[in-house]
Amino acid sequence: MDYKMNIAGLDRALPLCKVTDDLYIGAFVIFGDAELTVACARELLNRAPEYDYLITAEAKGIPLIHEMARQHGDSKYFLVRKKPKLYMTGVLEVTVQSITTAGEQKLYLDTADAEMMKGKRILIVDDVISTGESLRAIEELVKQTGGEVCGKMTILAEGDAQDRDDIIYLEKLPLFNPDGTIK
């Protein structure tokens, strides 16, 4: 089963994936779809508030944030990692529970990046926002740096995220019943 939708002027079919016995989601994977990545980055930038830096969590937000930075002429953006890396000078850490990741996970930000974010306007970007847990975790990390969250953007708002007035998004993505009908 697929859910067909138009995103940033492009038609795509999202495969429906089981989350629980009575909940399915449309799987939106931007990896490998250069045409869609470029179009979504352009449309998000058209709606973006003024910012100093972009930030996202690995992994699916990476191609999007890279393309947004490229189109905007930004020389730097930040990435929240799922595991600390050897190159990190130290880490800020926060815990998150995501709908698409089983169990609790932690997100990490390099303290060298955190220093650069202090006092700056930070725009949080993601591919899909559903429960908002990953978004909340990134917001917490930005607050720990002394940065100011100037906006939150996503390509798709899923479920309750569609009703939030603090998120800028391109399209609504419904939740689905096991038979593929919209909840």
N, C-alpha and C positions, 0 to 999 in steps of 0.2 A: 504494500500500500504506500502511496505517495500523496503528499499535499502539494498542489501546484500553486505558486504565487509569483507575483512580480515584485522584484526587489531592485531598487535603484534603476528602474527601467528595463530590467532583464528578467525573463521568465526562467524559473527554476522549479524542479520537483524535489521536494524534501522527503526522504524515506521516513516512514513512521516507525518509531522504536519503542519497545516496551520498557517502562520504568517500574510499574507495579502491575498487578493483575487487572486493575481498572484504569490505569493511566498510561497513555502513550504520548510521546512528544515527536515533533517534526525535527529530524536531525539536520541542523544547519552546519555544514562544514565548509569553511571558506578556503581551507588548504587546497592548493592546486588549481583554484579557479581565479586566474589572474584578471580576467575580464570583470568578474564580479567584485573582486577586491578593489580594483581601480575605481569602478563606478560607485561603490559604497563609500570609499574614502572621500571622493569628490562631493557626494551628497551630504555626508556628515560635516565636512569642512564648510559647506555652504550654510550650515545651521549652527556651527560652533561659536561659543562665546570667545572673547579674547583670552588667551592663555600664554603662559611662559613655557610650559612643558606638558607633554602627553605622558600618560602612564597606562599600562595594562598588565594583566596577569598572563603568564604563559599557560597554554600554548596557543590556543586558537586566535587570540587577539593580536599575535605578533605580526602576521602579514598585513593586517589592517592598519595597525599603528605605524608600521614602517612606511606603508604607502601614504598615509595621512601626513607623516613627517616629510616625506619626499615631496609631495605635492605642495605643501605649505612652506617648504624651504627651511625646515627645522634641522639643525645639525645634531640634536640630541633628543632622545626620549628615554623613558625609564620602563624597566621590566621587573615585575614582581615574580620571583621564582618559587617553584614548588619544593626545592631543596637548596640548601646553601651550597655555593660553589667555591672552589679553591681560590679564585681570584678575588673574592669578596674580602674587604678590609675588616669586616664585622657585619653583623646582621641585626635588623629589626625584624620582629616575628609577630605573627597574628594567626589565630586559629579560625578555620572556616569549615562549614558543612554545605556542600554543593549538591544540587539535585542530580548532576551528571557524574559525580565522583562518589563512589561508595565509601562510607565512613568519614571520619574527621581527617582534615588535612591542614597543614600549616603553610603559610605563605611567608616569603622572606624578601627583604629589601636590603641591598648593600648600603652600609653606612656612608660610603663615599657618595653614592647617589643621594642619600638622605640629606647630606650637607648642601648639595646643590639645590635641593628643593626648598630649603628653609626660606620662608618669606615670599615664595613664588606662587603664581597662580597655576594650579595643576588641573588638567582636564583628564578625567578618567574615561577610558574607552574600552569597550568590550564588544564581542560579536553578538552575544545573546544575553539578556538579563531576564531571569525567571524569578527565583525566590529572592534575589538581591543579596544573598549571603556573600558571594565573591566581591560584589560591589562594596558591601559594608566593610569587609576586611581590607580592601584597598583604601577606602576612606580612612579607616583607623590608622593604617600605615602612614598615609599622607599627614594626618594630624600629629602622629609621633614625630614627624620630620620638622614640624613647624610650618609646613606648606599650607596653602589655602585651596580647598577644592572649589574650583570656579564653575564646574559643570560635570555632568555625567552623561555619556552618550553610548548608544548601542545601535547595531543594525536592526535587531529584532527585539521586541518586548514580548515576553511570553507569559501567559497566565495573569496573575495579579500585577505584574510589573506594568501592564498596559494602563492601569489606573493611577499610576504614580505621576505626579506633576513635576517631580524633580529630575526626570530622565528625558533626554531628547532621543528619539528613536525614529527609524525610517519606516518600519512596518510592524504591524501586530502579528504575532504567531499564536494561534489558538492551541489549546490542549485538546487531546483526542481520547475518545472511547476506544476499547479494543477492536471494534468493528470499523474504525476509521472515521466515524462521525465526530463532529466538533462537540466538545463538552459544553 
